[in-house]
Amino acid sequence: MQEIEISLTGIAHLGEAIGKYNGKVVFVPYGIPGETVKVRIIKDEGDYCRGEIIEVLEPSLFRETPPCELFGRCGGCSFQHVAYSYQTKLKEIVVMEQLKRIGGFENPEDFTNLTIHAENPYNYRNRGDFSINREKLLGFKIRGTHRFIHVTYCHIMHDNINKILSLIQGKSPKRKTHNITIRYGINTSNYLVQPEIDIDELKTGQLFYTEKLLDREFRISAPSFFQVNTYQAENLIQTVLNYIAEEDKTVIDAYAGVGTFTVFMARKAERVIAIEESRSAYKDAQANIKDFDNITYLCEKTEETLARDDINADAIVIDPPRVGVMKEVLQAIAEKGIKKVIYVSCEPSTLARDLKYLRERGYKLIEVQPVDMFPQTYHIENVALMKLE
């Protein structure tokens, strides 16, 4: 395979550094912009190449020694080799590049705020999803493969998840499974392990656990979505609340989950209409909103609910999965003339695509606030505010 020397000049969407060689872009995982590296070309895709670092010839001032011995093999983390302060800078660059290239927004630096940093860049995850092999050992599947890698300690999992992980290594689940989930309430010390494990030292098989955000406790069932970074989830909620004003009398909370935004918005708005199609999340939400009388919680698909003539609002909060918002949802927002859109996104490319659609229908992008929910990885959460002109 060809070996080359290359200067890394930028960062790509999935956290890979990039440089150019003979006119072709070369994607280099675990590099840092500003470095000179020796690279082995492992794949030539015609108009671009993929390489792997053989040697860092001129390291970046921001390069650090990763604490995890599995870094670069496991694939879960992409930035442990980068000083945390620079990780967030790289993520901001990616957000702005996606807004410009996919969204068509000129000068995105004018409305993209500095990232809200995580106080805990390690040991923050409140959820671990582990694979289990034939020897009943727990670990991960290496990204992009089905190969198993044994994990005894994960540096981005909360320490109490790592403690539970050590207890259940080698133990037998009480039903046949290839996966085990551990979820932990950082502010409640409540936890959940699914499925039930044959172990005396630990209770397992819980149907739900509880976690506290700001001053509210939430019930979360095993299948229900919940933000994996409890510490930063509070900053995310506050960012959304800051965009809701006195004139926003009725607010729609689309993809509402267990109600983490809903209950706080109900304190500011006269009425909140929450929409969530997951049955487990909807059932959790019924417990989480029980002391509010101004919330209507609908267990329906967002695109079907927004198509109804009797559903309208002054503002809408949308927090979709990585694939972004269905075109039917965006179309309904525009047709109803909902004045304010607060878009919570964990995927900059689909965020840029969807903001472009709304801009073409009369909405103006006011600002984008990155929130680093996922330190050491290339993922970045954003909250975008758009208003109908």
N, C-alpha and C positions, 0 to 999 in steps of 0.2 A: 504493500500500500504506500502511496505517496506521502512523504513527510515534507512539510513546508514551515517557513518562519513567517509569522503574520502579526500585524499590529491590530489590536482590538479597538474599535472606534465607537461601538454603540451597544445597545441592549435590545433584545427582541422580546416579543410578547410572552414567551414561555420561560423567560429568565435566562436565556442563552445569550452570551456575548457574541458580537458579530464583527467581522472584518472583511476585507476584500483581497482576493488573490486572482490575478489574471482576469480581472473584470467580473469575477463571480463573487457573490456574497457567500461567506463561510460562517456557519452557525457553530459556536463552540461552547458547550456546557461547562460550567464551573470556571469560566474566565471572567475577567472584570475589564470594563472599558478603560483604556489607557495602558493596558499591559502589552508587552511583546512576548509571544509564546511560540514554542515549537509544537506543531499540530500534525497528527496523522489523519489524513482524509479517509473516512470510513465509508462514505457514501457520496456518489456524485449523481445529483438529481437533474443534471442538464444545465439549468440556469442558476443553480446554487449547489453548495456542498455542505456536508456535515463532517465535523472533525472532532477529535478528542485530544486533550492536552497531553503531550509527552513531557514537556518541561516548561516552566515559567522562567523566561529569560530575564525579563524586566518586570518585577511584580508591582502591583498597585500599592500605594500607601494605605489603601483600605483593606488589603488582604489580611486575613486572620487565620489562625489554625483552628479548624473545626473541632468542637469538643466531642463529636460523635464518631466512633470508629467505623460506623456503617455509612457515613456520609459519602455520597458519590456512588454507592452500591444500592442502597435501599431505594433511592429515588423520591422519597417523601419530601425531603428538603432540597432546596436549590441554592440557598444563599448563606449557609453556615460559614463559608469562607470569606464573607464580606462583612465589614464592620456595620453594626446595626444602623447607625446614622446614615450610612451610604445606601443601605438596602432600600430605605424609604425614598431616597432621592432617585434611585433607579426605577422604582415603581411609579413615581410621579412622571418620569420621562416616558414610560410605557403608556400610561393613561393619556398623556397629552398627544403622543404619537398616534394612538388609536382614534382619539377624537378628531385629529386632523386628517388622517389617512382614510378612515372609514366613515367618520361623521361629516367630514367636509367643513369642520369648524376652523376658521383661520385664527391664528394667535391664541391657542387654547391656554397659554400661560397667563393670559389676562383674566381668566375666570376660574382657573384651577388653584385651589388653596393648598397650602402646605399640609402634608399628611399629619393626622393625629397619631402620634407615636404610641406604641404599647410600652407601658412601664415594665412589663414582664415579657421580654423577647424570647424567653425559654420557659418551659414547664407551664404553659398556659392552656393547653387543650383540655376541655372537659369531657371529651369523647374519644375513645380509641376503638377502631374496628380492626380486629386481628384475624388472620387466617390461622387455621389449625392443621397440622400435618398428621401423618399416620402415627407418629410417636407421641401425639397429643401435645406437641410443642407449639407455642404461639409465635407468630411473627407477621411479616407482610409479604405480599406478592410484589416482586420487583417491577417497577413501572414499565408497562408495555409488554410484560411477559407473564407467564404462569409459574415462573420459578419462585420457590419459597425461600425466604431468608429469616432465620431465627433471630428474634429480638428479645433481649432480656431487660433493656432499659431504653426508653425513647425520650430524647432530650426536649421535645416540644410537648409531651404529655405532662399533665399535672402529676406531681410526685405520688399522690395517693392512687392514681391510676397505675403507675409503675409498681406500687406496692401490691395492689390487687393482681396485677399481671404476674408478679413473681410467685404469688400464692397459688395461682391456678395453672401455672406451667406444668405440663405432664398429667393433669387431671382429666377425667373423662366427662364430656357433656352427657346429660341424661337422654338426649336424643341425637340422632345422626345429624351432623352439621359440619360445614367447612369454615364457619365464621363465628366469632365470639365478639360481642360488643360490651364495652365497659363505659358507663357514663357516671360522672361525678359532679355533685353540687358543691362548687367551690365555696359558696357563701352559706351552705346549709350542712355540709358534711354528709349529705344523703347520697346514696349511690345505687346503681343498677348494674347487674350482670345478666346478660341473656346469651344463650339459653341457660337453664339450670345446670349447675356443675356438681359432680359427685365429690363433695368436699365438706369436711366437718368444721373447718376453721372460719368459714365465711358463708354468710347468707347469699344465695344467688336466686335467679329466676324471678326477680321483682318485675311487676307489670309496669310500674312507673317510679319516678323519683321526683324530688322537688329541688328547685333552684331559686335563688332570690336575685332580682335585679332592682337596683335602686331600693325602694322601700316595699316592693311587691314580691310575693312568693308565687312561683308558677309550678303547676303540675305538668310533668312531661312524661308521656308514655314511651315505651321502647321504640316504636316505629316513628314517633313524631320528630319533626325537624326542630332544632334549637341551635342558636349560634354557638359555635364551638369555643369561642373565646369570651368567657363571662366578663372578664375585666373590661375588654373593649366594647362588648355589647352595650354597656351602660353609656359609653361615649357615642355609640351609634344611635341609640334611642334619643339622647339629648340633641344630637345633630338634627334628627327628623323633627323633634318637637320645636326646635328653634325656627323652623320654616313654616310652622302653623301659626297663623295670626288670628286676631280677634274677628276679622271678617269671614274666617273660614268656619261657618256655622255647622255645616254638614261635611263630614270627611269620610271618604271610602278608604278602607284598608284592604287592599287586594293581596292575595296570597298571604293571608293573615296568620297562618300557623296556629300556635297555641295562644296567641293574643299578646305577644310581647310589645308590639307597638300600640295595639288597640286600647289597652287599659289606660295607658298614659295619655293617649290622644283624647280619650273620653273625659279627661279632666279639663281639657282646653276647649273642646268643641261641644256644641249643643247636642249633636247626634253623630254617632259613628256607625257606619255600615261595614261590617267585616265579612270578607268572602274567603272561604277555604274549602277545597275539595277533598282533602285528606280526612277520612272519618276519624282516625285516631286523634289527630290534632284538633279537630272540631270538638270531640268529647272532652279533651283536656281543657279547651277554651271555655267550655260551659262551667267548669270548676273555677277557672281563673277570672271570669268576668261576673261571677254570681252577685256581687254587691254593687253592680252598676245597672241603672235602669235606662240609660240612654244609648245602649249598644244593641244593634240588631246583627246577630251572627248567623250567616247563611252557609250551609254546607253544600256548595254548588261550584261549578266551574266558573272562573272569572269571566270568560268570554260569553257564557250564557247569561250570567246575571247582568252584565253591563249592556246586553242587548235589550233588556227590558225597559219599557217606556217609563215605569214608575221609579227607576233607579237613577238618581242624579246627585250631584254634590258640588260644593264650592272648591274642594281640593281632593286629590286622590294620592294615596301612598301606594306604590307598587314595589314589591320585593320578590321578584321572580327567581326561579332557578337559573343556572348558568346559561341555559339556552336562550334566555331573554324572554320578552313578552310576545305573545301571539299577535299577529297583525290585526286580528279581529278586535283584540282588546284596545290597541292603539287607535284603531279606526273609531271605536265606540267613544273613547275619550275625546277625540277631536270632534266627532259629530255632536256630542252632547255639549260641547263647549265648556268642559270643566276648566276653570280658570287657572288652577295651579296643579302641577304634577311634581311629586316628590318621588324620585326613582332611586331605590336602593339596589345596588348591583354588586355582584361578586365576580363579574366578567367584563372587563373594559371593552372588548370587541363588540359584544352584543349590546352593551350600553350605548356605545357610539352609534351603532346601527339604528337603535330604537329612537335615540334623541334626534337623529337626522330625519326620521320619518315624522316626528312631531314638529320639528322646525319647518318642514315643508308644508305643514298644515297650520302655520300661524303662531307657533309657540317660540318663545325666545329663551335661550339658555342663560340663566342668571349666574349660577356658579356650580362648581363641582368640588365636593369635599371628600378627599381620600381618607379612609380610616384603616389603619393597618391591623386587620383582624388576624392575619396569618404570618407573623414574623418567621423568618428563615425559609419561607416558601416564596414562589413568584406571585402568589395570589394577592389581590388587593381589593378591598371593599370600597365602594364610592357611593356618595349620596349626591344626586344631581337635582337641582331646582330649576324648573321651567315654568314660565308664565305665559298665558295667552295674551298676545298683543292686541 
